[in-house]
Amino acid sequence: MKTYNLDETSRQEIRQLCQRNPIFDPGLFKTCEEIFEAVAERGDEALREYTSRFDGVELSQFIVQAQEFSEAIASLQPEVTEAMRVAIRNIRAFHSSQQVVEKPTEIQEGVTCWRAARAITSVGLYVPGGTAVLPSTVLMLAVPAKLAGCAKIVLCVPPRPNGSVAAEVLAAAQLAGVRQVFKVGGAQAIAAMALGTSTIPRVEKILGPGNRYVQTAKLLATFRGVAIDMVAGPSEVLVIADGSTSPEVTASDLISQAEHGADSQSVLVSTSAEFIEAVERALESQLETLPRRGLARQSLDQSFAVLASSLEAAFDFSNRYAPEHLILSIEDPREWLGNVLSAGSVFVGRWSPEVAGDYASGTNHTLPTSGAARNVSGVSMDSFVKKITFQELTAAGLSELAPTLQTLAGVESLEGHARAVEYRLKEMSEGLDE
């Protein structure tokens, strides 16, 4: 990992450090648009062709059968199933706390307004296959979807070379209450959920991580009137450390992200040059015995460390970078929480590893990446509902507000707006306001 001294780094260099993983790629857009067009024209037939081409699997049907769910649950060790149940319990508990019922507010006499949440009718969940089995992503998406009351939940996951879906993924889906699981991956899965085919239902919103093809396809889905959670890139972590935590622990935090994939990024920001050097040595030691050390080394080769003159400067850099995961390995971390302005999820103190949020602390691990945390939130209960506003005016309330409404309608030269008030006032004067 290359080390940068903030005091000796220009604004332009800092800006470049904080830029990563641009989503726009004309060639990628063209490929995904062709996939959308093919799925729109030929539906399941196109899905079979893409599944054969990209996954090397010939499938006669995409939907996972009931027997496959049963076999998946039966094949797992009891401790795995129990771990999933604990995760579900905690994820449900945290997301349940986000179900807020807002009270009606009397804005002025006779004018009452309020807002209520309604579940999105149908949602599509995407769970990557790639280099790892990810039942945790199933739980992070499916549990809040069920909790929100989404009537239709569709889940797509790439098939394995033998045409199956990992038992852990199917077990997680069953435990979370999802029954419509389809063996389709990549941009073609997003196209299928956005457009609908004879097998896969069209949905109103698509959520979940994935590679650049998946994320580009999600953007294209928005052009077809389908909402998405966010455009999520490779995983990343930023650790702010003052040396109060051991170098070995900090190195393990960096490696836990690096092993996701070669395009993941791990960033260390510290006020101590000696600590950064100690972490570098710990990284080398821990990589020697890491099963996924090849991917981790590639990731760390394009990661970096930053030497800051103070914790204030460290937090300033972190906010510019806007990490997906932010770990505060510092003394009295709660005193610094007000300095966190942009981050997907924050892990406070030495006993809070990022892996807790990945799996079972209760917070959601589907988070903004590539700096999107500056203006985007991670998946939550709000991701699965829409908020509808209501207003109710009494005759007296409308009479009081009428001059304001008519004046503003006149300013905008919208006579029809003014008349919608005028006719009601006329009915009131005629005694029809009972």
Secondary structure, DSSP 8 states (H G I E B T S, - for coil): -EEEEGGG--HHHHHHHH-------HHHHHHHHHHHHHHHHHTHHHHHHHIIIII----S--B--HHHHHHHHHHS-HHHHHHHHHHHHHHHHHHHTT------EEEETTEEEEEEEEE-SEEEEE---TTS--HHHHHHHHHHHHHHT-SEEEEE----TTS---HHHHHHHHHHT--EEE---HHHHHHHHHH--SSS---SEEE----HHHHHHHHHHHTTT-EES----S-EEEEEE-SSS-HHHHHHHHHHHHTT-TT-EEEEEES-HHHHHHHHHHHHHHHTT-TTHHHHHHHHHT-EEEE-SSHHHHHHHHHHH--SEEEEESSSGGGGGGG--S-SEEEESTT--HHHHHHTSSS------TTGGGT-----GGGGEEEEEEEEE-HHHHHHHHHHHHHHHHHTT-HHHHHHHHHHHHHHHTT---
